[in-house]
Amino acid sequence: MKNTGSINISNADDTINKTSIMKRKAFILSVFVLGIAAFCTITRQKLSYHPEFREVSAVSPFGINAVHAYPPGVGILSNSKNCMSCHVNNGPWQDEHKIVIDILDRETKKSLKQADGSFLIEVKRWEQKTVLTIIGNKKDGSVVEPYRNAWLYIDPLTIGTQSLSKFAPDWDVNLPMSCRVVGDKLPGYEDFSITSLPMTIQPLSNAKDAVLQLQVMLTRGESMKANAQEGMLGNYFERKVIVKVK
């Protein structure tokens, strides 16, 4: 004679186990759905600080919009050619005679500026060379001093390419761009409000001579959210920089 009590208990245990498994699956599925919904909400928010990034970005295979990006927008996060794609040249620091933009050999403190106004950085293959980027405005009290300087070394031929680095191809670099509050001190520049920061470059096995742009902005104030053309004073400058393999 079969033990009906044991069978009933076994069936009850199976039912409880199946119910528990279904609950766990439902909980995991709910968490997954909520996670996807939260991610979609975040990625669809308008995080655009510059007008260029207001455009709707490409949709991924999962139907989720890619996250909007903040600067640097020149050639790196977009195909913009220079800072003027987003900002305006509206600052009081337009007088080239009162502006200093220089590149120094860090070891010798000698300027690498050439007679035509360009800069020449020569490096032996596989060796490293560190230069100082000097940017500033003369302290004569005629205009308000800039508060922050921004700069970028970029090879214009790399804009629009798939290269992740927009520096000269096959050149290693540790700091091709920066944004820095003025106030650095350097002998010979006591009459200027400057920023000074080192950059180290190294030509690799396939590196060739290249012509770069040094794009510079002297700024004061803060750009308005979603409109980089308002709220900040700035003046834009460009310099030609040649990197040469010895």
N, C-alpha and C positions, 0 to 999 in steps of 0.2 A: 504494500500500500504506500502511495506517494505521500511525502510530507508536504501538504499544501501550504502549511504555515511558512516553511522555509522558502518555497517558491514565491509566495507573496512578498516576503521580505526582500528576496533577491530582485524581484521585479521593481519593487519600490526603490531599492538602491540604484538600479539602472536608470530609473526615471529621474531620480535626484541628480545623478551624475550628468545625464544628458542635459537637464535643465541648467545645471551649473556651467557646463561647457558652452551652451547657447548664450547664457548671460555674459560670459567672458568674451565670446566672439562679438556680441552686440556692443559691449563696452569698448573693445578695441576698435571696432568699425566706427563708433561714434567719435572717439578721440581722433581717428584719422580724418574723418570728414570735417570735424571742427578745426583741425590743424590746417587742412587745405583751404577752408573758408577764411581763416585768419591770415594765411599767407597771401591769398588773393586780395584781401582788403588792404594789406600793407603795400603790396606792389602796385596797386592801382591808385594810391594816394599821389597827389600832385606835389612831388618834392622838388620841383624845378626851381632852382635859384637863379638860373640864367634863362633867358627867353628861348634859346635854342633847344633846351631840353623839355619844352612843353609839348613837343610833338609826341604822338603815341608811338611807343616803341614796338618792335616786332613781338608777336605772340609766340610763346613756346609751344611745343607739341602737346602740353597739358592744358593749353588754353589760358595760361597765366602770363600777364604782361611782365616784361623785364623791368627791373628797378630803374628809376630815373637816376641820373648821376650828377654830381656836383663837379665844379672845376677840379683839376685842370682840364679845360675843354679844348685847348688848342692842339689839334692833331692826335690827341691821346684818347679822349672819350668822345670826340667828334672829329669832323673833318674841317673844323674852323682853321683859317690860315693864320690868324693872330688874335690878340686880346680884344681888338676893336669889333669883333663879331658880336660881342656882348656888352662891352663897356663903351663909355664915351670919353673923348679927349677934352675934358672940361676943367682941368686943374690950373693953378696959377704958376706951375713950374715948367713953362714952355721955353724959357730962355736957355738955349744950349750953352751959352757962355757961363751960366751959373750951375750947370749940371755936371756931375762927374759920373762917368761910366767907364770903369777901367778893369783890366784883368792883369793880375800880377803873378809872377812866379813866386810861390810861397817861400822858397828857400832864399832867393836873392832879393825879393821884394822889388824886382825890376819889372816895369810895365812891358807888356807884350804888344803894345799898340804900334802899328806901322805908320809910315808917312801918309798913307791914303786914308787913315782913320780906322782901318780894319785891325783885327788882332790875329796873330799867328802863334799857334801852340804846336811846337815840334816835339815829338816823342819817339824814342827808339822802340821798335816792335817788342812786345812783351814787357817793356818797362812801364812803370807807373810815374805819372807826373801830377803834382797837385798845384792848382792855381787858386788865387783868391779873386772872387767877384766883388768889385767895389761899386756901390751905387749910392748917390747922394745929391744933396742940394746945398748951395752955398748959404752959410749962416750970416746974412746981412740985415735981417730984420725987415726987408722990404715986403715979404709975403710970409704967410703962415708956413711953418715947416711941414713936410710930409711926415706922416706917422708910420707908414708901413710901405716897404718896397717889395715888389714881386718880380721874379725873372724866370726865364725859361730858355735853355739851349735846345734848339731843335733843327734837324735837317729837314728843310721844306720838301725834299724829294720823298720823304717817308710818309708824308700826310696822305691818307687815303689808302695806304698799303696795309697788309695783314701783320706787319711787324709790331710786336708789343712794345719795343723800344723805338722812340722817335729821335734818338740821338743818331750820330753817324753809324751806319751799319758796321758790325764787327769791331766796334769800339766799346770797351767796357767803361762804365761811368757809375759813380756812386751817388751823385747829387746833381742831376741836370736841371732841377728847378727848386725854387723855394719861395717862401713868403715870410718876411722877417721885419720885426719892429726896428726902426732906426735907433741909433745910440751906440753903435760899436766905435771903438777907438783904434786908430792906426796912425803911426807916425807919418807925417806928410799930408794928412787930411784933417788937420785940426780945425780948419775953417769950414768944414762941411759936416752936415748931419748925414751920416752914412750907415749903410749895412755892409758887413764884410763876412763872407762865408767861403770855406774851402770847397773845392770840387776836385776829385781825383779821376783821371782818365787813363786808359791803357789800350793800346792798339793790339788786337788779337791776330791770329795767323792770317786771316783774310782781309784785314783792315786796309783801307785805301785812304788817300787824301780826300777830304770832304770840306764843303763849305756850309757852315751853320749860320743860323740866325740867333742872336742873343736878343730876346724880346723882353723889354723892361717896362714896368709901370711904377711910378711914384704915386702913392695914394694917401688919402686921409678920409676918415669916416667909414661908414658901412653901407654896402649896397642894400637896397630894399629887397625883401623877400619876393621872389618871383619876378623881379625887374631889376637887373643889374645896372641899368642905365640911370637909376635914381638913387640918391642918398649918399653917393661916394664921389669925391673929387679925385681925378686921376689924370696923369699925362703919360702917353705912350711913346717909347723910343725903340729903335732897332739898331743893332750893330752887326757887322759882318765878322764872323769868326772862322778862321781856316785852321783845321786840324791836319797835321802833316806827319807822315811816318818817315822817320829819318833813315 
